[in-house]
Amino acid sequence: MSKHVIVISCDAMVYEDTEILKKIPPLSHIWEKTARVDRVKSVYPTITYPCHSTMMTGVYPDKHGILYNDYFMPGERKIPWIHFRESIKAPTIFDAVKAVDPTLKTAAVFWPVTGNDKNIDYLVDEYWPQTPEETTEE
């Protein structure tokens, strides 16, 4: 029997939103077969990249090193966002999967701070050009 783990994180969703979601196809037909988190105590700061990095690593921001969505660069006007896995200073769930069995497959779609992660087999990372030089016109 094939087993899968799928984690879906909807940024900024509150518990009351789940009442609507469970009525919307295609979620409605699988809703009762899923495990859900009804209440969460977040990490500080309670913003996307530190929270998602904590979910991936199981450690607090002071351990994984993602303290904000972008880099700390005082005085800079255009600060790049933290897109790449190399910025996380702790093992992730993807690392754990590959440590157990390198043949197991992993995937992530628009999950923060996963860019160039060697342990994600199918990756559509959350990334956008940071400078005009990174954007090409055809």
C-alpha positions as CSV (number, residue, x, y, z in Angstrom):
1,M,0.0,0.0,0.0
2,S,1.3,3.4,-1.0
3,K,1.5,6.0,1.7
4,H,1.7,9.8,1.3
5,V,2.0,12.8,3.5
6,I,0.7,16.1,2.2
7,V,1.0,19.3,4.1
8,I,-1.0,22.2,3.0
9,S,-0.4,25.6,4.6
10,C,-2.7,28.4,3.8
11,D,-1.0,31.6,4.9
12,A,-3.1,33.9,7.1
13,M,-6.0,31.4,7.4
14,V,-8.0,31.3,10.6
15,Y,-10.0,28.4,12.0
16,E,-13.3,30.0,11.0
17,D,-12.2,29.8,7.4
18,T,-12.2,26.0,7.6
19,E,-16.0,25.9,7.8
20,I,-16.1,27.3,4.3
21,L,-13.3,25.2,2.9
22,K,-14.9,21.9,3.9
23,K,-17.8,22.8,1.7
24,I,-15.7,23.6,-1.4
25,P,-14.9,20.9,-4.0
26,P,-12.5,19.2,-4.3
27,L,-11.7,19.5,-0.6
28,S,-15.2,18.6,0.5
29,H,-14.9,14.9,-0.5
30,I,-11.6,14.4,1.4
31,W,-12.2,16.6,4.4
32,E,-13.2,13.9,6.8
33,K,-10.2,11.8,5.9
34,T,-7.7,14.5,6.7
35,A,-5.9,15.5,9.9
36,R,-6.2,19.2,10.6
37,V,-4.8,21.6,13.1
38,D,-7.6,23.5,14.7
39,R,-5.5,25.7,17.0
40,V,-1.9,26.9,16.6
41,K,0.5,28.7,18.9
42,S,2.8,30.6,16.5
43,V,6.4,31.4,16.8
44,Y,7.7,35.0,17.1
45,P,7.8,36.8,14.8
46,T,4.4,35.7,13.5
47,I,5.2,36.2,9.8
48,T,5.3,33.8,6.9
49,Y,8.9,32.8,6.4
50,P,9.9,32.3,10.1
51,C,6.6,30.3,10.7
52,H,7.0,28.1,7.6
53,S,10.7,27.5,8.4
54,T,9.7,26.4,11.9
55,M,7.1,24.0,10.4
56,M,9.8,22.5,8.1
57,T,12.4,22.2,10.9
58,G,10.6,21.8,14.1
59,V,12.8,24.4,15.8
60,Y,12.4,28.0,16.7
61,P,13.7,30.9,14.5
62,D,16.7,31.4,16.8
63,K,17.8,27.9,15.8
64,H,16.9,27.8,12.1
65,G,17.9,31.4,11.4
66,I,15.0,32.7,9.5
67,L,13.9,35.8,11.5
68,Y,12.0,37.7,8.8
69,N,10.8,37.3,5.2
70,D,13.8,39.3,3.9
71,Y,17.4,39.8,4.9
72,F,18.4,42.3,7.7
73,M,20.1,45.1,5.8
74,P,19.7,48.4,7.7
75,G,19.7,51.5,5.5
76,E,19.0,49.5,2.2
77,R,15.9,50.5,0.3
78,K,15.4,47.3,-1.7
79,I,16.1,44.3,0.5
80,P,16.0,40.8,-1.1
81,W,13.7,38.2,0.2
82,I,15.0,34.9,1.6
83,H,14.2,32.4,-1.1
84,F,16.9,29.7,-0.8
85,R,17.2,26.6,1.4
86,E,20.8,27.4,2.2
87,S,19.6,30.1,4.5
88,I,18.0,27.6,6.9
89,K,20.5,26.5,9.5
90,A,18.7,23.4,10.7
91,P,17.6,20.1,9.1
92,T,14.2,20.1,7.4
93,I,11.5,17.5,7.0
94,F,12.8,17.0,3.5
95,D,16.3,16.3,4.9
96,A,14.8,13.8,7.3
97,V,12.9,11.9,4.5
98,K,16.0,11.5,2.4
99,A,18.0,10.4,5.5
100,V,15.5,7.6,6.1
101,D,15.3,6.5,2.5
102,P,16.9,8.4,-0.4
103,T,14.5,6.7,-2.8
104,L,11.4,8.3,-1.2
105,K,10.1,11.2,-3.3
106,T,9.5,14.7,-2.0
107,A,7.7,17.8,-3.4
108,A,7.0,21.4,-2.5
109,V,4.9,24.0,-4.3
110,F,5.3,27.7,-3.3
111,W,6.7,26.8,0.2
112,P,8.9,29.6,1.4
113,V,12.7,29.2,1.7
114,T,12.9,26.0,-0.4
115,G,14.7,27.4,-3.4
116,N,17.5,25.0,-4.7
117,D,16.7,22.4,-2.0
118,K,18.6,19.3,-3.1
119,N,16.2,17.1,-1.0
120,I,13.1,18.2,-2.8
121,D,12.6,16.1,-5.9
122,Y,9.7,18.1,-7.4
123,L,10.0,21.7,-6.5
124,V,8.1,24.8,-7.6
125,D,9.8,27.2,-5.2
126,E,8.5,30.5,-4.1
127,Y,10.7,32.9,-6.0
128,W,10.5,36.1,-8.0
129,P,13.2,38.3,-9.5
130,Q,14.9,40.5,-7.0
131,T,16.5,43.0,-9.4
132,P,15.8,44.2,-12.9
133,E,18.9,42.3,-14.0
134,E,17.3,39.0,-13.1
135,T,14.3,39.7,-15.4
136,T,14.9,38.9,-19.0
137,E,12.8,40.0,-21.9
138,E,12.4,37.9,-25.0
